[in-house]
């Protein structure tokens, strides 16, 4: 019948179909299956008004069905429906055409079609219709359309806000509610807020809040006000008219949780602006927020906590919450709700940032335990916030000490292993803040926290990498932790990071240098430089220059290698192992004196002695010296080995004794190597000569009060032990290479103790000078040059400036001459020129 040429039949058929569609969704689906939709679309443009009206009414009802919506979009009838909104059409047609558009506008594609076909303008015009149904359908359609930003911009051009504000005066709550919802979206734009203010929209909203009978509209009204408060001029207007006090009082005294929640949200939005925060603080908004923290509704607690977080940017607010607010927030940390704990921890994080008093208040209010518990939360935001609070607390040394009793370092393991970069970053920052104490570093090391921390150094996230580097730098403050970090590969990772221009940062460079300072052997091989603060200790060895990325073998591995044509590894070690030396043969003394006598005039006399046969393949030295007593009468057992007999013996007896001695050494060797006892600890080879050097310089040079004289005397001492003064012309005849090769052959290793070298050049002497200077507190640096060169630099104050009043100039740098004029000091002006002259 919909295809009938008779208008009366068409009208009655449409009327019957309309009634049928009103019965429910099943009937609408039936009409779709029967193919009623397509012929009905043709009737939308029929000449007869009644037919056109009835067809429009059917589509108003059918458009609520999703399948019908889809078909209508395909049939492209949007233009025909919008045409029914023309001013000359009947109110009934307006009602059902707007209803159809309201149903269609729920989907994005239809929104685009409505906007493209100019449907927004007639909808805005119909807001002023005398029929409430038309108003309701039109504002509902506009509300759906405003979800798209393009539509919001178009509404501004159509000046839609005044007619929407007029709907707030409607006697129908549904129209008022839809109008408020629409305003809540539109006023996200600054221009819309200005228009609302200019049209006295704020007054309308305040009146709604003041009217108890309109309490069903209060929540949406607060949403609009929340947007308006973001605008400074609007906030000032509300404050001047007393609306702000009414708003805060309303939020605090209301018994409806959603109203309190939305009021807190309104404050949160507005508080992101500095001027707004200042106004809120003047109105004592903090009291309202603290009251809202005591609400029984979780949503209100969350909103209030978020508002406190926003207000924390104001210093006055932070100080207020120090006495009121922090205890309540700590209670919320124990809530059963994860969301509440996250919001409370965020507020505490902002309260304690750059505010030591608040951090102290948290510690005094027993807030540390719940914060540590939150570190195991499933919500990443809560974990990150809790870590931030703990880091802020740890910034103060008295509070940091107390944190360790709560197991903070152990609790950070989970966050350090998190997949969330924010959590990783905050956890690493907390490690950096808490690991300033030895106990914290020990706990972190023992609990396995260093491994995930080192892995964070590989992160592609800049902040995570920066904070992890910071934490590693702090943890490397003690040797045990630094060694463990190096074992886990921190040094290699940092070296790789620092080679990248985009990935390196100041902390990664500082962490790398800090780790190197705990591994001076590697530092000197990589950088060729040791500063006066880098104190050489027993076990230091100079392998020579290595390229970045090259692995430096441990001393034990180097000692166990066979001699080769590679450069000798120089060892500094005056510390004897705990392993007992092999038993002596009959008639031989196992005790050997220092072999040095020191006169009061600081002259050095060499005692009669001779060193031979070090076997470094075992990891221990076994020299034997003849016994000699220094003036002090002090003696020490330096080692065992072959000796020169004090008295004269027959050649035959000596040969027999040497044979017995060799057999003893062979039989003792497995014991020293630890064969049959795998738990035997390895010790670096002992250097008895260097041990004597340390004793001598400590006794003779350390008491000298003048630093310059100390340097000069020590330089002459080093030169004497290394072959004496050299002339540049005869330097090529100084057969130091042969001497070193002989030592390597005798020691059966590439590792040569520095004290055993009797013919040394630049880099031998510079290392010995630095090692001895560090023993007696003379500050000097060790610098490696090219072609086997090395030198020491010292800083001395200009004698002519001493005693002058006022700021002293910086000390001057000198190079210590250990070769050509031992004890001479050359002032360093131009490094290249001076070194060329010296070398």
C-alpha positions in Angstrom: 0.0 0.0 0.0 3.0 2.3 0.5 3.4 2.2 -3.3 -0.2 3.3 -3.9 -0.8 6.3 -6.1 -3.7 7.4 -3.9 -2.8 9.9 -1.1 -5.6 8.7 1.2 -4.3 5.1 1.1 -0.8 6.3 1.6 -1.8 8.4 4.6 -3.8 5.5 6.3 -1.1 3.0 5.5 1.5 5.2 7.2 -0.8 5.8 10.2 -1.2 2.0 10.6 2.5 1.3 10.3 3.2 4.1 12.9 0.9 2.5 15.4 2.4 -0.9 14.7 5.9 0.4 15.2 4.9 2.0 18.6 4.2 -1.5 20.0 7.9 -2.4 20.5 11.3 -3.3 19.0 10.1 -6.6 17.5 7.6 -4.8 15.4 10.3 -2.4 14.2 12.5 -5.3 13.2 9.5 -6.9 11.4 8.9 -3.7 9.4 12.5 -3.7 8.4 12.3 -7.3 7.2 9.1 -6.6 5.2 11.0 -3.9 3.3 8.9 -0.9 4.6 11.9 1.4 5.1 12.8 2.1 1.5 9.3 3.1 0.2 8.8 5.2 3.3 11.9 7.2 2.5 10.3 8.3 -0.8 7.2 9.5 1.1 9.4 12.0 3.1 9.3 14.3 0.0 5.6 13.6 -0.9 3.5 16.6 -1.9 0.8 15.8 0.5 1.4 17.2 4.0 -0.5 14.4 5.8 1.5 11.7 4.0 4.7 13.5 4.6 3.8 14.0 8.3 2.9 10.4 8.9 6.1 9.1 7.1 8.2 11.4 9.3 6.4 10.1 12.4 7.3 6.5 11.4 11.0 7.4 11.0 11.0 9.2 14.4 10.0 5.9 15.9 11.9 3.5 13.7 15.2 5.4 14.0 15.7 4.0 17.5 16.5 0.6 16.0 20.2 0.1 15.1 19.5 -1.8 11.9 17.2 0.9 10.7 19.8 3.5 11.4 22.3 1.6 9.4 19.9 1.3 6.4 18.9 5.0 6.6 22.6 6.0 6.4 23.0 3.8 3.3 19.9 5.2 1.7 21.2 8.8 2.3 17.9 10.2 3.6 19.5 12.7 6.0 18.9 15.7 3.7 15.2 14.7 3.4 14.8 14.5 7.2 16.6 17.8 7.9 14.2 19.4 5.3 11.3 18.5 7.6 12.8 21.0 10.2 11.9 24.0 7.9 10.0 26.7 9.8 6.8 26.3 7.6 6.4 22.7 8.6 3.9 21.6 11.3 5.0 21.2 14.9 4.3 17.5 14.7 6.7 17.1 11.8 9.3 19.1 13.8 8.8 16.8 16.8 9.3 13.5 14.9 12.0 14.8 12.5 14.0 16.1 15.5 13.4 12.8 17.3 14.7 10.9 14.3 17.8 13.1 14.2 18.3 12.6 18.0 18.2 8.9 17.6 20.5 9.0 14.5 23.0 11.4 16.2 24.1 8.8 18.7 26.5 7.4 16.1 29.5 9.2 14.7 28.8 8.6 11.0 25.3 10.1 11.4 26.8 13.1 13.3 29.0 13.8 10.3 26.1 13.6 7.9 23.9 15.9 10.0 26.7 18.5 10.2 27.5 18.2 6.5 23.8 18.6 5.5 23.4 21.8 7.6 21.3 20.2 10.3 22.7 22.1 13.2 21.2 25.5 12.3 17.6 24.4 12.2 18.1 22.4 15.5 19.4 25.5 17.2 16.4 27.4 15.9 14.0 24.8 17.2 15.4 25.3 20.8 13.0 28.3 20.9 10.0 26.2 19.7 6.9 26.5 21.9 6.6 22.7 21.9 8.5 21.0 24.8 8.9 17.8 22.8 10.6 19.7 20.0 12.9 21.4 22.5 13.7 18.1 24.2 14.5 16.3 20.9 16.5 19.3 19.5 18.7 19.8 22.6 19.2 16.0 22.9 20.4 15.9 19.3 22.7 18.9 19.9 24.1 17.3 23.0 25.0 14.2 21.0 26.5 16.4 18.3 28.7 18.3 20.7 30.7 15.2 21.4 32.5 16.2 18.2 34.8 19.3 18.4 33.9 20.5 15.0 30.3 20.7 16.1 31.2 22.7 19.2 33.0 25.3 17.0 30.0 25.5 14.7 27.7 26.1 17.7 29.8 29.1 18.7 29.2 30.6 15.3 25.5 30.0 15.6 25.4 31.7 19.0 23.7 28.6 20.5 24.5 29.3 24.2 21.7 31.9 24.9 18.9 29.6 23.7 20.4 26.7 25.6 20.5 28.9 28.8 16.8 29.7 28.3 16.1 26.0 28.5 17.3 26.1 32.1 14.0 28.0 32.9 11.9 25.2 31.5 9.4 23.5 33.7 10.5 20.1 32.5 13.5 18.6 34.3 14.5 16.4 31.4 15.0 19.5 29.2 16.9 21.3 32.0 19.1 18.3 32.5 19.9 18.0 28.8 20.7 21.7 28.6 23.1 21.4 31.5 24.8 18.4 30.0 25.2 20.2 26.7 26.6 23.3 28.5 29.0 20.9 30.4 30.5 19.9 27.1 30.4 23.3 25.3 32.1 25.1 28.2 35.3 23.1 27.8 36.1 25.8 25.2 37.3 29.1 26.5 35.1 31.1 24.0 32.0 29.3 25.2 32.8 30.2 28.8 33.2 33.8 27.9 29.8 33.7 26.1 28.2 32.0 29.1 29.6 34.7 31.5 28.4 37.5 29.2 24.9 36.1 29.1 24.7 35.8 32.9 24.9 32.0 32.7 26.8 31.8 36.0 23.9 33.4 37.9 21.5 30.8 36.5 23.8 28.0 37.6 24.3 29.5 41.2 20.5 29.8 41.5 20.0 26.2 40.5 22.5 25.2 43.3 20.6 27.4 45.8 17.3 25.8 45.0 16.8 22.6 47.0 13.9 21.5 44.8 16.3 21.3 41.8 18.7 18.9 43.6 18.5 16.5 40.7 20.2 19.1 38.6 22.9 20.0 41.1 25.5 17.4 39.9 25.3 18.6 36.2 25.3 22.3 37.3 28.5 21.7 39.3 30.1 20.2 36.1 29.4 23.4 34.2 30.6 25.5 37.1 33.8 23.4 37.2 34.5 24.4 33.6 33.7 28.0 34.3 36.1 28.1 37.2 39.0 27.4 34.8 38.4 30.9 33.4 40.0 33.5 35.6 37.5 36.2 34.9 34.6 33.9 35.6 36.2 32.8 38.9 36.7 36.5 39.9 33.1 37.2 39.0 31.9 34.2 41.1 34.1 35.3 44.0 32.9 38.9 43.9 29.3 38.0 43.9 29.8 35.6 46.9 29.2 32.6 44.7 32.5 30.9 45.6 31.7 30.9 49.3 28.3 29.5 48.6 29.8 26.8 46.3 32.3 25.7 49.0 29.6 25.7 51.7 27.3 23.8 49.4 30.0 21.2 48.7 30.9 20.8 52.4 27.4 20.6 53.8 25.7 18.6 51.0 24.7 15.0 51.9 24.7 13.8 48.4 28.0 12.1 47.6 27.9 12.9 43.8 27.4 16.6 44.6 30.4 16.6 46.9 32.5 14.7 44.3 31.6 17.1 41.5 32.3 20.1 43.7 35.8 18.7 44.5 36.3 18.1 40.8 35.3 21.7 40.0 38.0 22.9 42.5 40.5 20.5 40.9 40.0 21.8 37.4 40.2 25.4 38.5 43.2 24.9 40.8 45.5 24.2 37.8 45.6 28.0 37.2 48.0 29.9 39.6 45.7 32.8 40.1 42.7 30.5 40.8 44.8 28.7 43.4 45.5 32.0 45.1 41.8 32.9 45.2 40.9 29.5 46.5 43.5 29.8 49.3 42.0 33.2 50.2 38.6 31.6 50.5 40.1 28.8 52.7 39.2 26.0 50.3 41.6 23.7 52.2 39.1 23.4 55.1 36.4 22.2 52.7 38.7 19.7 51.1 39.9 18.3 54.5 36.2 17.9 55.4 35.5 16.0 52.2 38.4 13.6 53.0 36.2 12.3 55.8 33.3 11.4 53.5 32.1 7.8 53.5 32.0 7.8 49.7 35.2 6.6 47.9 34.5 8.8 44.9 34.4 11.9 47.1 37.6 10.9 48.9 39.3 10.5 45.5 38.1 13.8 44.2 39.1 15.6 47.4 42.6 14.0 47.3 42.9 15.1 43.7 41.9 18.6 44.6 44.5 18.7 47.3 47.1 17.5 44.8 46.2 20.5 42.6 46.2 23.0 45.4 49.7 21.8 46.5 51.2 24.1 43.9 50.3 26.9 46.3 52.9 27.3 49.2 50.3 28.5 51.6 48.1 25.5 51.0 51.0 23.1 51.5 51.6 24.7 54.9 48.0 24.4 55.8 47.9 20.7 55.1 50.9 20.2 57.3 48.7 20.2 60.4 45.4 19.3 58.8 45.1 16.9 55.9 48.3 14.8 56.1 46.9 12.6 59.0 43.7 12.1 57.1 45.5 11.2 53.8 47.7 8.7 55.7 44.5 7.0 56.9 43.3 6.8 53.3 46.6 4.9 52.4 45.1 2.0 54.4 41.8 2.0 52.5 40.5 -1.1 50.9 40.1 0.8 47.6 43.1 0.8 45.3 41.8 4.0 43.7 41.6 5.8 47.0 45.1 4.7 48.0 46.4 6.0 44.6 44.7 9.4 45.0 45.9 9.8 48.6 49.5 8.9 47.7 49.4 11.4 44.8 48.3 14.1 47.2 51.1 13.2 49.6 53.7 13.1 46.8 52.8 16.7 45.8 52.6 17.8 49.4 56.2 16.6 50.2 57.8 17.8 47.0 60.2 20.6 47.9 58.6 20.8 51.4 60.7 19.2 54.2 58.2 20.0 56.9 55.5 18.0 55.2 57.9 15.1 54.7 58.8 15.2 58.4 55.0 15.3 59.3 54.5 12.1 57.3 57.3 10.3 59.1 56.0 11.5 62.5 52.4 10.4 61.7 53.6 6.8 61.0 53.0 7.2 57.3 56.1 5.2 56.2 54.7 1.7 56.8 51.6 2.2 54.6 53.7 3.8 51.9 56.0 0.8 51.9 53.0 -1.5 51.6 51.7 0.4 48.6 55.0 -0.4 46.8 53.5 -3.8 46.3 50.2 -2.5 44.9 48.9 -3.6 41.5 48.2 0.0 40.4 51.3 1.5 38.8 50.2 5.1 39.7 50.0 4.3 43.4 53.4 2.6 43.4 55.0 5.6 41.6 53.4 8.0 44.0 54.5 6.1 47.1 58.0 5.9 45.8 58.0 9.6 45.2 56.9 10.3 48.8 59.6 8.0 50.2 62.2 9.7 48.1 61.1 13.1 49.4 61.2 11.8 53.0 64.7 10.3 52.4 66.0 13.7 51.3 66.4 14.5 55.0 69.2 12.6 56.7 67.4 12.1 60.2 64.3 10.7 58.4 66.4 8.6 55.9 68.0 6.8 58.8 64.6 5.8 60.1 63.5 4.5 56.7 65.8 1.5 56.9 64.0 -0.1 59.8 60.9 -0.3 57.5 62.6 -2.4 54.8 62.4 0.2 52.1 65.3 -1.1 50.1 63.8 -4.6 49.9 60.4 -3.3 49.1 61.8 -1.4 46.0 62.6 -4.7 44.2 59.2 -5.0 42.7 59.0 -1.5 41.4 62.5 -1.8 40.0 61.3 -4.8 38.0 58.1 -3.1 36.8 57.3 -2.8 33.1 55.9 0.7 33.6 58.5 3.4 32.9 57.1 5.9 35.4 57.3 3.3 38.2 60.9 2.4 37.1 61.9 6.0 37.1 60.4 6.8 40.6 61.8 3.6 42.0 65.3 4.4 40.8 65.0 7.9 42.1 64.0 6.5 45.5 67.1 4.2 45.5 69.2 7.3 44.8 67.7 9.1 47.7 67.8 6.2 50.2 71.1 4.6 49.3 73.2 7.4 50.8 73.7 5.3 53.9 75.9 2.2 54.1 73.1 0.2 55.7 70.7 0.9 52.9 73.3 0.0 50.2 74.0 -3.3 52.1 70.3 -4.1 52.3 69.8 -3.4 48.7 72.8 -5.5 47.7 71.8 -8.4 49.9 68.2 -8.4 48.7 69.2 -8.5 45.1 68.2 -5.0 44.2 71.3 -4.2 42.2 70.5 -6.5 39.3 67.2 -4.9 38.3 68.8 -1.4 38.9 71.6 -2.2 36.5 69.1 -3.5 33.9 67.4 -0.1 34.0 70.6 1.5 32.6 69.6 -0.2 29.3 66.2 1.6 29.2 65.3 3.5 26.1 63.4 6.0 28.3 65.6 9.0 29.1 64.2 9.7 32.6 64.5 6.0 33.6 68.1 5.9 32.4 69.0 9.2 34.1 67.5 8.1 37.5 69.0 4.7 37.3 72.4 6.2 36.6 71.9 8.5 39.5 71.1 5.5 41.8 74.2 3.6 40.5 76.4 6.6 41.2 75.1 6.8 44.8 75.4 3.0 45.3 79.0 3.0 44.0 80.0 5.1 47.1 81.4 2.0 48.8 83.7 -0.6 47.3 81.7 -3.7 47.9 78.6 -2.4 46.2 80.8 -0.9 43.4 82.4 -4.3 42.8 79.0 -6.0 42.7 77.7 -3.5 40.2 80.7 -4.1 38.0 80.1 -7.8 38.2 76.6 -7.2 37.0 77.9 -5.3 34.0 77.0 -1.8 35.1 80.4 -0.5 33.9 80.0 -2.0 30.4 76.5 -0.7 30.0 77.4 2.8 31.1 80.4 2.8 28.8 78.1 1.9 25.9 75.5 4.5 27.0 78.2 7.3 27.2 79.4 6.5 23.7 75.9 7.6 22.4 75.3 11.3 22.1 71.5 10.9 22.4 71.5 8.4 25.3 74.2 9.7 27.7 73.5 12.2 30.4 75.4 13.9 33.2 74.4 11.2 35.7 75.6 8.3 33.4 79.0 10.0 33.0 79.2 10.6 36.8 78.1 7.0 37.6 80.7 5.7 35.1 83.5 7.7 36.7 82.3 6.7 40.2 82.6 3.0 39.3 86.0 3.6 37.7 87.1 5.3 40.9 86.5 2.0 42.7 88.5 0.1 39.9 91.5 2.3 39.4 93.3 -0.3 37.3 90.6 -0.2 34.7 90.3 3.6 35.0 94.0 4.1 34.3 93.9 1.7 31.4 90.9 3.4 29.8 91.5 7.0 30.6 95.2 7.2 31.1 94.7 9.4 34.1 94.5 9.1 37.9 93.7 12.3 39.9 95.2 13.1 43.3 91.9 11.8 44.8 92.4 8.4 43.2 94.5 6.7 45.8 96.4 3.6 44.6 96.1 0.7 47.0 97.5 -2.8 47.1 96.4 -4.9 44.2 96.5 -2.1 41.6 98.0 -3.0 38.3 98.9 -1.1 35.1 98.0 -3.3 32.1 98.6 -0.5 29.7 96.2 1.4 27.4 93.1 -0.4 26.3 90.4 0.8 23.9 86.8 1.5 25.0 84.8 -1.7 25.0 87.8 -3.9 25.5 87.6 -6.2 28.6 90.4 -5.9 31.1 91.4 -9.3 32.5 91.4 -9.7 36.3 94.8 -9.8 38.0 94.4 -13.5 38.8 94.0 -14.4 35.1 97.0 -12.3 34.2 99.2 -13.9 36.8 98.3 -17.4 35.6 99.3 -16.6 32.0 102.6 -17.6 30.6 105.2 -14.9 29.7 104.8 -13.4 26.3 106.1 -10.5 24.2 103.3 -8.3 25.4 104.0 -5.2 27.6 104.7 -6.2 31.2 101.8 -5.7 33.6 103.0 -3.5 36.6 101.7 -4.6 40.0 101.6 -2.6 43.2 101.1 -4.8 46.2 102.8 -4.4 49.6 100.4 -6.7 51.4 101.5 -10.2 52.2 99.1 -13.1 51.8 97.9 -15.1 54.8 99.4 -18.3 53.3 102.5 -19.5 55.2 105.7 -19.6 53.1 107.3 -23.0 52.4 109.5 -24.4 55.3 113.1 -23.4 55.2 116.0 -25.8 54.8 118.3 -26.6 57.7 120.7 -23.8 58.5 118.6 -21.2 56.6 116.8 -18.3 58.2 113.2 -17.6 57.1 113.2 -14.1 58.5 114.4 -11.3 56.3 114.8 -7.7 57.4 113.6 -4.7 55.5 117.2 -4.4 54.3 117.1 -0.7 54.5 118.7 1.7 57.0 117.4 5.2 57.3 119.5 8.0 58.7 118.2 11.1 60.3 119.5 13.2 57.4 117.1 11.3 55.0 119.9 9.7 53.2 119.2 6.1 52.0 121.7 3.3 52.2 121.1 0.1 50.5 121.8 -3.1 52.6 123.5 -6.0 51.1 120.8 -8.3 49.6 119.7 -10.0 46.4 116.3 -11.1 45.1 115.7 -14.0 42.8 113.2 -16.5 41.6 109.5 -15.3 41.9 107.1 -17.9 40.7 103.9 -16.0 39.8 102.2 -18.8 38.0 101.0 -19.9 41.5 99.7 -16.5 42.3 102.3 -15.9 45.1 105.8 -14.7 45.2 108.6 -16.7 46.9 111.7 -14.5 47.2 114.3 -14.9 49.9 116.6 -12.2 51.1 119.4 -12.3 53.5 118.6 -11.2 57.0 119.3 -7.6 57.8 118.2 -5.5 60.7 117.3 -1.8 60.4 118.4 0.5 63.1 115.0 0.2 64.8 115.7 -3.5 65.3 112.4 -4.3 63.5 112.4 -7.4 61.3 109.9 -9.0 59.0 109.5 -12.2 57.1 109.2 -11.0 53.5 109.4 -14.3 51.6 111.3 -17.4 50.9 113.7 -18.2 48.0 117.4 -18.6 47.2 119.8 -16.4 49.2 123.4 -15.4 49.2 125.0 -17.0 52.2 126.3 -14.6 54.8 129.6 -16.6 55.3 131.8 -18.3 52.8 130.9 -21.8 51.9 132.4 -24.4 49.7 131.1 -24.7 46.2 130.1 -28.3 46.7 128.1 -27.6 49.8 126.3 -24.8 48.1 125.3 -26.9 45.1 124.0 -29.6 47.4 122.0 -27.1 49.4 120.6 -25.5 46.3 119.5 -28.9 45.0 117.7 -29.6 48.3 116.1 -26.1 48.1 114.8 -26.7 44.6 113.3 -30.0 45.6 111.6 -28.3 48.5 110.2 -25.6 46.2 108.9 -28.1 43.8 107.2 -30.1 46.6 105.7 -26.9 48.1 104.4 -25.5 44.8 101.2 -27.6 44.7 100.4 -26.4 48.3 100.7 -22.8 47.2 98.6 -23.3 44.1 95.9 -24.8 46.3 95.8 -28.2 44.6 93.6 -30.5 46.5 92.0 -27.6 48.3 89.7 -25.7 45.9 88.4 -23.5 48.6 91.8 -21.8 49.0 91.5 -18.1 48.4 93.7 -16.5 45.9 96.0 -13.6 46.8 97.9 -11.2 44.5 101.7 -11.7 44.5 103.5 -10.0 47.3 106.2 -7.4 46.5 108.7 -7.3 49.4 110.8 -4.5 47.7 107.8 -2.2 47.4 106.9 -3.1 51.0 110.3 -1.9 52.1 109.9 1.3 49.9 106.7 2.1 51.8 108.4 1.6 55.1 111.3 3.8 54.2 109.4 6.7 52.7 107.0 6.6 55.7 109.9 6.8 58.1 112.0 9.4 56.3 109.8 11.5 54.0 106.5 11.6 55.7 107.9 13.6 58.7 109.1 16.4 56.4 106.8 19.4 56.9 107.4 21.2 53.6 105.4 19.7 50.8 107.7 20.8 48.1 110.7 19.3 49.9 108.7 16.1 50.3 108.1 15.9 46.6 111.7 16.6 45.7 113.1 14.0 48.1 110.6 11.4 47.0 111.4 12.0 43.4 115.1 11.5 44.0 114.3 8.3 46.0 112.2 6.9 43.1 114.9 7.8 40.6 117.5 6.0 42.7 115.4 2.8 42.9 114.8 2.9 39.2 118.3 3.2 37.9 119.3 6.7 38.9 119.6 9.9 37.0 119.6 9.7 33.2 120.9 11.9 30.5 119.0 12.4 27.4 121.9 11.6 25.2 122.5 8.2 26.9 118.8 7.3 27.2 119.0 4.9 24.2 121.7 2.9 26.0 119.6 2.4 29.1 118.7 -1.3 28.6 115.5 -1.3 30.6 113.7 -3.6 28.0 116.2 -6.4 28.6 115.9 -6.0 32.4 112.1 -6.3 32.2 112.3 -9.3 29.9 114.7 -11.0 32.4 112.2 -10.3 35.2 109.3 -11.8 33.2 111.4 -14.9 32.5 112.4 -15.3 36.1 108.9 -14.7 37.4 107.4 -16.9 34.7 104.7 -14.3 34.2 103.9 -11.0 32.4 103.0 -9.5 35.8 106.0 -7.7 37.3 105.9 -6.1 40.8 106.9 -2.5 40.6 109.4 -3.0 43.4 111.4 -5.6 41.4 112.1 -3.1 38.6 115.6 -1.7 39.0 115.9 -0.1 35.6 112.7 1.9 34.9 111.8 4.7 32.5 109.1 7.3 32.5 106.0 5.1 33.1 107.7 2.9 35.7 108.9 5.8 37.7 105.7 7.7 37.4 103.7 4.8 38.7 106.1 4.2 41.6 106.1 7.9 42.5 102.3 7.9 42.6 102.0 4.7 44.6 104.5 6.0 47.2 103.1 9.5 47.3 99.6 8.1 48.0 101.0 6.2 50.9 102.3 9.3 52.7 99.6 11.7 51.7 101.3 13.7 48.9 98.6 14.7 46.4 99.7 14.0 42.8 98.1 12.8 39.6 99.3 10.1 37.2 99.1 10.9 33.5 99.8 8.5 30.7 101.3 9.8 27.5 102.3 8.3 24.2 105.2 6.0 23.4 105.7 4.6 26.9 105.6 8.1 28.5 103.9 8.9 31.8 104.4 11.7 34.3 103.2 13.1 37.6 101.6 16.4 38.2 101.5 18.1 41.6 99.9 21.4 42.8 101.9 23.8 44.8 101.0 27.2 46.2 103.2 30.1 45.0 105.6 30.8 47.9 105.6 34.5 47.1 101.8 34.6 47.7 101.8 33.0 51.2 100.9 35.2 54.1 99.0 37.8 51.9 95.6 38.9 52.9 92.7 38.3 50.6 91.7 35.6 48.3 94.6 33.4 47.3 95.1 32.5 43.7 94.7 28.9 42.6 97.7 26.6 43.2 100.1 26.2 40.3 100.6 22.8 38.5 104.1 21.3 38.2 105.5 18.3 36.5 107.8 16.2 38.6 111.1 15.3 36.9 112.0 11.7 37.7 114.5 11.1 34.9 116.9 13.8 33.9 116.9 16.0 37.0 115.2 14.0 39.7 113.4 16.2 42.1 113.1 19.1 39.6 109.7 20.7 39.2 108.6 22.2 35.9 105.7 24.6 36.0 103.0 23.5 33.6 101.9 26.5 31.4 101.2 25.0 28.0 100.8 21.2 28.4 101.9 20.3 24.9 105.0 22.6 24.9 106.1 21.7 28.4 105.6 17.9 27.9 107.6 18.1 24.7 110.5 19.8 26.5 110.3 17.3 29.3 110.0 14.1 27.3 
